[in-house]
Structure formats: C-alpha cells, structure tokens
Amino acid sequence: MKKTFILALIMLTAVCSIRAQKAEVFAVNGKAIKGYDAVAFFTVSKPVMGQDSLSYTWKDVAWLFSTRENLEAFKANPEKFAPQYGGYCAFGAALGHKAPTETDTWSVSNDKLYFNYSKQVKEQWLKDKQTNIEKADQNWTTLKDKP
C-alpha cells in the first residue's frame, strides 16, 4: 500500500510538473538544483546556496556556485559534478519517468550526485540502490529528451 501511494504521488507530480520536465536538466526559475552549488555537495557534504554573481550556463540552464573555486571546478568538468538524470528524481528515472526533486534528498554514491522526489521516495530508492541506478541509467538515454 505504501509503495503504491508513493508511486501514485510520483506520477501525479510528474503530470503536474510537465512544463519543468521538457528540459534535460530539472531547473526551477531557470536555475539548476534550485540555485544550490553542485560542487559543494562533494566538497563540504551539504547543500550550499549559490550566488547569482557566480553563475555558469551549461545545458541551457544557470548553475550557481558559492565560491569562485567551485565555479571553476564545475566549468572544467561539469559531468563530474552535475547531478545524475539532469537532477530529476533518481527513483523516478528507474521507474521510467521524470519527476521533480527536493534539495534535501541529495546523496553521493560512487562520486555521483543523486536527488529524489522526497525523503520517503529516497528511502525506497536506497532499498535497492544499485539496481535502481542500473535501471535509471538505462532509462535516462531515452528519458532525457522527453517531456
């Protein structure tokens, strides 16, 4: 029952946020990760809000950073720091659709950044993380360009 509720919630959110999902990168108000610094998740292990003055456009989205060093690190290797599945929900990608995410659901696994729709969805994703990553990786090749 709980799993069915979570899946229904993901699907409802996916339908409601179709406009945001047209892009390869999930962005709110044109900002990836809702304006948080992608590099900080790796360097300080927590969400840190970026600054508009430290912005870099990649994949048609603004990425904000808290320090010049983080901005330069991202510019040198954005694939290293950008979240998997364009910042969309990792569990949603494993299930074959795009879903929005919350910043407080972040995790780093094998030097890759992941987000999920909610903390409850993250718990489901973590129950079989490796299988979910494999499914999401397979699905993302076709999902990334779909609305």
Phi, psi and omega per residue, in radians:
M1 nan -0.815 -3.123
K2 -1.085 -0.743 3.141
K3 -1.127 -0.698 3.106
T4 -1.098 -0.731 3.106
F5 -1.083 -0.787 -3.136
I6 -1.102 -0.768 3.123
L7 -1.109 -0.709 3.112
A8 -1.126 -0.698 3.115
L9 -1.120 -0.738 3.092
I10 -1.084 -0.802 -3.124
M11 -1.112 -0.737 3.119
L12 -1.084 -0.777 3.116
T13 -1.112 -0.695 3.129
A14 -1.064 -0.738 3.130
V15 -1.177 -0.746 -3.093
C16 -1.209 -0.471 -3.068
S17 -1.914 0.525 -3.088
I18 -0.995 -0.606 -3.131
R19 -1.065 -0.781 -3.124
A20 -1.209 -0.365 -3.030
Q21 -1.584 0.044 3.129
K22 -1.241 -0.448 -3.108
A23 -1.528 2.762 3.089
E24 -1.195 -0.518 -3.127
V25 -1.938 2.243 3.077
F26 -1.218 2.080 -3.107
A27 -2.400 2.359 3.061
V28 -1.843 2.178 -3.086
N29 0.972 0.611 3.093
G30 1.356 0.131 -3.097
K31 -2.004 2.199 3.061
A32 -1.146 2.575 3.120
I33 0.866 0.602 3.094
K34 0.972 0.456 3.100
G35 1.625 0.050 3.115
Y36 -1.428 2.689 -3.101
D37 -1.369 1.975 -3.117
A38 -1.087 -0.644 -3.089
V39 -1.220 -0.599 -3.102
A40 -1.057 -0.530 3.100
F41 -1.037 -0.527 -3.141
F42 -1.550 -0.682 -2.999
T43 -1.515 -0.618 3.139
V44 -2.091 0.040 3.059
S45 0.966 0.730 3.042
K46 -2.855 2.797 3.072
P47 -1.223 2.281 3.086
V48 -2.289 2.195 -3.128
M49 -1.161 2.361 3.075
G50 -1.455 3.031 -3.139
Q51 -1.981 2.459 3.101
D52 -1.015 -0.533 -3.120
S53 -1.295 -0.231 3.110
L54 -2.048 1.213 -3.040
S55 -2.031 2.584 3.098
Y56 -2.465 2.291 3.126
T57 -1.613 2.168 3.116
W58 -2.509 2.304 -3.088
K59 0.978 0.712 3.066
D60 1.120 0.401 -3.118
V61 -2.343 2.552 3.070
A62 -1.433 2.247 3.057
W63 -1.932 2.199 -3.095
L64 -1.849 2.625 -3.078
F65 -2.347 2.671 -3.101
S66 -1.559 -0.356 3.126
T67 -2.428 2.717 3.074
R68 -1.070 -0.650 -3.140
E69 -1.082 -0.727 3.124
N70 -1.175 -0.691 3.085
L71 -1.041 -0.824 -3.122
E72 -1.150 -0.666 3.103
A73 -1.095 -0.754 3.131
F74 -1.148 -0.796 3.139
K75 -1.024 -0.639 -3.127
A76 -1.243 -0.499 -3.077
N77 -2.763 1.233 -3.084
P78 -1.057 -0.595 -3.139
E79 -1.069 -0.500 -3.139
K80 -1.198 -0.628 -3.007
F81 -1.841 -0.417 -3.105
A82 -1.135 2.505 3.129
P83 -1.153 2.625 3.089
Q84 -1.119 2.641 3.068
Y85 1.029 0.599 3.081
G86 1.131 0.281 -3.105
G87 1.497 0.021 3.031
Y88 -1.318 2.942 -3.094
C89 -1.051 2.182 -3.141
A90 -1.109 -0.713 3.127
F91 -1.201 -0.691 3.072
G92 -1.043 -0.751 3.103
A93 -1.083 -0.667 3.102
A94 -1.114 -0.556 3.137
L95 -1.512 -0.099 3.037
G96 1.725 0.353 3.087
H97 -2.572 2.861 3.066
K98 -1.578 2.419 3.061
A99 -2.484 2.561 3.130
P100 -1.157 2.973 -3.087
T101 -2.366 2.887 3.019
E102 -1.988 2.471 -3.074
T103 -1.114 -0.571 -3.091
D104 -1.316 0.074 3.107
T105 -1.735 0.176 -3.034
W106 -1.130 2.690 2.972
S107 -2.746 2.661 3.048
V108 -2.034 2.238 3.127
S109 -2.406 2.217 -3.097
N110 0.897 0.780 3.108
D111 1.076 0.499 3.074
K112 -2.230 2.469 -3.100
L113 -1.663 2.305 -3.135
Y114 -2.244 2.596 3.020
F115 -2.252 2.767 3.070
N116 -2.319 2.908 -3.092
Y117 -1.068 -0.772 -3.113
S118 -2.679 3.002 3.108
K119 -1.131 -0.622 3.115
Q120 -1.153 -0.729 3.111
V121 -1.161 -0.675 3.095
K122 -1.032 -0.720 3.104
E123 -1.032 -0.756 3.106
Q124 -1.109 -0.750 -3.141
W125 -1.088 -0.703 -3.104
L126 -1.240 -0.363 -3.123
K127 -1.068 -0.548 3.087
D128 -2.507 1.006 -3.007
K129 -0.944 -0.843 -3.068
Q130 -1.104 -0.775 3.091
T131 -1.120 -0.721 3.116
N132 -1.112 -0.675 3.090
I133 -1.122 -0.770 3.130
E134 -1.056 -0.773 3.122
K135 -1.133 -0.785 -3.133
A136 -1.107 -0.725 3.096
D137 -1.020 -0.771 3.123
Q138 -1.136 -0.784 -3.091
N139 -1.207 -0.572 -3.005
W140 -1.110 -0.511 -3.129
T141 -1.024 -0.589 3.101
T142 -1.717 -0.515 -3.119
L143 -1.207 -0.622 -2.967
K144 -1.032 -0.507 -3.121
D145 -1.749 0.072 -3.122
K146 -1.718 2.645 3.055
P147 -1.250 nan nan
